[in-house]
Amino acid sequence: MDRNSRFLLRSLRKYYKSCAPPMPHRFTRREFGFMFFDREMMQRHTSFGTQDELRRFLISQVPRHSYYSTAYYRRPGAPTMDEKEWLGAELIFDLDADHLEGAGDMTYDGMMSRIRGEMVTLVDSFLMGDLGFREESIQICFSGGRGYHAHVTQDDVLTLGTHERRELVDYITCSGMNIDWIFPVDHRLVGSAVVAGQTRRNIAEIRRIPSEDSGGWRLRMRRGLMEVVEDVCTMEPAALKRAYPSIKGSGNSSLLNLQGRLIPVRDSLFEKDDMSLLNKRDQELLVKIMKEDKSRMMAGEVDKPVTPDIKRLIRLPGSVHGKTGLRVSTLTRDELGDYEPLTQAVPDVYTDEPVKVTMRRPYALRMKDERFDLAAGETEVPEYAAIFLIGRGEADFGHASEREELAR
């Protein structure tokens, strides 16, 4: 075990000696899993009968990462999944900042702010909004690393299978949406004429707009279309193409002409709940924007493989994340709104005492209301910051110059 791992192990042991993680609901039916500083393999198929058993294990073994099953089992400690006898599983949604567009260019603080906003949208708009889950049945958890989890614990979701859970993911992420279901086409008679003794009818294709009393994605798309129409009426063509990449091939003059035709009728579209006041080309351009651009902007963010997995292991609340030193923390919806992991998830047992570290690269950090602008090389930081920096691989424990001196 190297110096960095030994320092982190000591820090985590100090934490586990000072406080015991709360036990999950029905913990005797859960499988636990752990990863360690000195072993490559994950230890799974573990169960605990009491909170004290878990606490003794954490202090003696000091896992780098601690997990528990979202599923309940008749025999959680059995060595194979079939022998465990699955009884049900919480419905889990996982959001990881790694999946955000442009995450590689963000600071840790910036990533966590963005992913927190995504979790707020997921909980408010989808879980409590469209899907109607009760707030008291949703447990929100900061993962200790780069994301958040939402656990839905209502009894009626526990026995949902993989297929049903995947359908919920598809709904939230707007996967596989049929745009013709949202904006169906009506064929309307708009005129007729008698030519050579035969009646010829002029049939127009008219896109309908979901009504205000619609629900789910129909209502979302109605409101999204209102925003798109407003943008088309007010934005310059270049800005409009940046906002909606699906129309970047459209000519500026065409977009200006569309704007001129749309401005006089924009309110009437939503009074009539259809696009009959526009020509077919204009209708299809708006529908194209909704399908290829706006629906993606309105979709929720979730890690797609996690939710359908009915035997998933997930971070244990109250444990410490071994790559940040931050506590895996349960939150209420109100607490989520302004949650700051680099302040609120820092265990109190970590001190302000200076620790010598060697920075691998320049790094800026705001932690516990302190700002650190660290250059590459040897420096000292408070213990809590050292744990975070070493865990994330931004620094090494100790000063290289002192190690070289001792070696001589």
N, C-alpha and C positions, 0 to 999 in steps of 0.2 A: 504494500500500500504506500503511495507516495505522500509527500508532505501535505499537499492540498487535501487529499482524502482524509488524512489523519486529523487535520484541523477541522474539517467539516464534520467528521464523526464525533469529535469532542463537543462541538457546538450543538449538534442534534441531541447527543446524550444529555447535555445540560438542560436542554428544553424538555425532554421527556421525563427527566427527574423532577422537574418543577410543576408539570401539569399533565393530566391524563386526558387523552382525546375522549369526547363523549361517544358513547356507543350508538351505532345506527339503530333505527327502529327494527325490532325483531332480529337483533344481531346474532342470536343463536342459530338462525336459519341462513346466515350469510357465509359465503366463502371469503377468505382473506388471502391476499397475495402480497409479496414483498420483493424488492430488489435491494441489493446490498453494496457497500463500498468495496468489499473484498471478494465478491463472487460474481460470475457472469450470469448465471442462471437465475431466473425468477423462482422463488419458492411459492407454490400455489397449494390448493387443497388443504388449507389450514382453517380451523375454526376455533372459537373461544367461547367458553361458557360464562365467563364473568368479565367485567371491566378490568378487574385487577390482573387477570391472566394476560390480557392484552398489554396492560401497562408494564408488567414484568418482562414481557417479550420485547417491547420497544426499547426498554432501558438496557437489557442484556444484549440484544442483537443489533440495535441501532440501524434499522433499514434506511437506505437512502430515499426510497419511495415506498409508500404504503397504500394499498388498495383494498377495496371490498366489493363484493358482487352486487350488482343491481338486482340480481335474481334472488329468490328465496328457494331453499332446497330442503328436502326432508332429511338428507344426510350431507350437510355441506362439507364435511371433512373427508368424504369418500375420495379415493384416489383417481377415479375416472368420472367424466361428466354424466355418463349413463347411470352410474351407481348413485349419484347424488339425488336423483329424482326431483326434477324441476317442478316447482309449485306455482311460479309466477314471477314477474319482474316489474320493477318500476319503469315508467316511460322516461327515457333520458334524452336530453338534447345537449350537445356539446358544441361550444364555440371556441375556436382556437385562433388567436391572432395571426398565427403562421399562415392561415389561409386567406388573409386579407390581401387585396390587391395593393402592391407597393409596400408590403410589410417589411421587406428587406431594407428599405430606406428609412424606416421609422425608428425613433428611439423606443426604449421599453415603455416609457411613460406614454408616448404617443400611441403605441399599439394598444395599451391597456385602456386608454380613453376611447379609442375607436371600437374595440370589441365590447366594452361596457355598453356603448350606445346600441350595438347590434343586439345585445342581450335584452336591453330595455324594450326594443322593438319586438323581439321575439315574444317576450312575456306579455307585454301590454296588447300588442296588435293581434298576435296569433293565438297564444296559449289561453289568455284570459278573454281575448276578443273573439275571433272567429270560432275557436274550438270550445270556448265556454268553460274552461277549467276554473275551479275556485281558487282564489289567491291562497287560501290556507292549505291547499293541497299541492302547492308548488314550492319546493325547496330550492333556493338558489344558492350556488356555491362558487366561490372563487377557487380556482384549481391550485393556487400557489405558484403557478408558472405563468402561462400566457393566455389564460382563458377563463371561461365560466361554464358551469353546468347548471341545467335546470332539471330537477327530478319531479315528475308528476306521480303522486302517490295515491290518487283516488282508486278505490277498490275496483271500479269498472274498467280500469286500464291494465290491471296487473296480469290478466290472462290473454291480452292481445298477442297474436303471433307475429312472426317476422313480416309477413306480407302486409298486415294491417298497419304496422308501424312504419313500413316503407311508404305506404300510401300517405301517411301524415307528413313524412318528409317531403314527398313530391308536392303535396299541397302547399306547404310552407315555402318551398323553394321554387314554386311555379314550374315544376318540371312536367313536360308533356301536355301543356295546356293546348286545347283546341280553340284557336282564335275565332273560328266560325261558331262556336258555342257561345262565346262572349258577345260577338257582334254578328248575329245571324243575318243572312241575306233574305230579304223579301223580294218577290217578283211582282211588280205592280203595273197595271195597265195605265199608261199615261197618255194614250191617244190611239186613234184608229183612223184608217182611211180605206175607201173603196177604190181599188185599182183593177181595171179590166174585169169588173164584175165580182171581184173577190175582196173580202175585207181583210186588210192587213193591220195587225195590232202592234203597237209599239210598247214593248215590255221593258221596264227599267229594273235594274238590280239595285236595291236600296239596303244599306247596312242599318240595322237597328242598334240603338244604344240601350244598355241595361237601365232600367228605371231606378229612381231614387229609393224605392222600397225593396230593391234586390238585396241579396246578402252575399257574403263570401267574396270570391274573386270577381264576380260580376259587378258588385258595388265598388270594389277597389279599382277596377278598370274604368268604370264610369268616372270616378273622381280623378283617376290618372289622365283620362282623355281631356277632362276640363283643364288640367294643368298643361297638357300638350297644346291644346287649342290656344290657351293664353300665351304660351311661348311663341307659337307660330305667328300670332297677331302682333307681338311686341318686340321680337328679337330680330336682329340683322341676320341675313342668310349665313354668314361665316360663323357667327355664334351659335346659330341653330344647328349647323352641321357638327360643331364640336359637342353640343349637348346630345345630339341624336345621331350617332355614327352611321346608322342604316341609310341615311339620306345624303351621305357625303358625295354621292355621284350625281345628285340633282343640281341643275344649273341655278345660279343665283336669280336669274330672271324668272325661272319657273317658280321658285319659292316666293319671290315678291308678288307674282301673279296670284299664287295661292293665298298669300296674306291679304291681298286686295279683295278676293272673293269671300274669304272667311270672316273678315272683320264685321261686315254688315249682318251676318247670320249667326254669329257664335253663340249668342244667348238662345236663339230660337232652336238650335240643334237640341238643347237639353230640355226645352219646353215640349218639343215634339217627340223626344226620345228616338230620333232617327236622323240619318244624314241625307234626307231627301232634298235638302236645299243645296247640296253640293253635287258636282258631276262625279261620275264613277272614278275617274283618275284621282281626284282629290280625296274621295272616300278611301280608296285603297292605299294612298300614301299615309293617311292618318292611321289606318289599321296596321300598316307595315311598321310605323314608329311604335305603336302600342305593343306589337308582337315581339319585335327584335330589340327594342331599347327600354321602353317604359316598364314592361312587365318585369324585366330583370332588375331594374332600379327598385321596384316595390317588393321584390321577393325577400323572404327572410333568409338569414344566414345560419346554417347548421352544418356540422360535420356529418355527411350523409351515411357513412358506414356505421356510426355509433348507435343511432336510434333503433335500427332494426335488429341489433344484436341483443338477443334475450338472455345471454349469459356473460354479459360484459363485466369486467372489473373496472372500477373507477376510483379516483382519489378519495382517500379516507379523510373526512372532515376532522379537523383537530390535529392531523399529522402535519409534518413539515416537508415541503418540497425540497429534495436534495440538490437541485440545481439553482435554487434562489435563496433558500433558508426561510422563505415566507410560509406562513401558516395557511393551510387549506381551511377556508373559513365559510361558514354558512351565513346567509344574509336574508333579511326580509326584502320585499320589493322596495320599501321606502329607503332602506339602507343602500340598496344597489345604486340609486340615482346619483349619489356623489361619492361613491366608494373609491378610495385611493389606496391601492395595495401597498405601495411603498411607504405608507404611513400606518395604515390600519392593520395590515397583515404582518407587521414586524413583531415578533414575540417580545414581550417585555423583558424576558430573561437575557436578551442580547443587550450588551452594555455600550456605553460611549467610550470605553477604554480604548486607547489607540492600539492598532495592530499594524505591524510592518508588512507591506505587500510590495510586489513588483508588478507594475502595470505592463501588460503586453502591448497595449496600444493606447492612444489618447481616449478618454471616455468621460462623458458628462453625465452626471447623475443627480437627481433631486430625491432625497430620501429622508423621511422623518423631519420635513421642513428645513432640511439643510441642503445646500447646493454644493456639489463637488465637481470641479473642472480639473480633471486629472490628466497629467501628461504621461507619456510612456516612461517607464523607469521606476526607481525606488521612491516610495512615499509611505505615509502612515494615514490610516483612516479609522473611524470608529469600528468597533467589533461588528456591529450590525451591517455596516457597509462592506466590510471585508468578507463576511459570509456570502453576501449577494454577489460581489465581484468575483470571488474565487469560484463559487458555484457555477456561475455563468461562463467561466473560462476567460474572463477579462483580465484577471490578475493571478499571480502565484503568491503563495504564502511565504513571508519572509523576504529578506534582501539577498540578492545573489552575491553581492560583494562580501557579506558576512559569511555566507556559506563557503565561498572561495578562501576566505581568510582561515576558517576553521580547518578546511582541507589541507592547507599548507602547514 
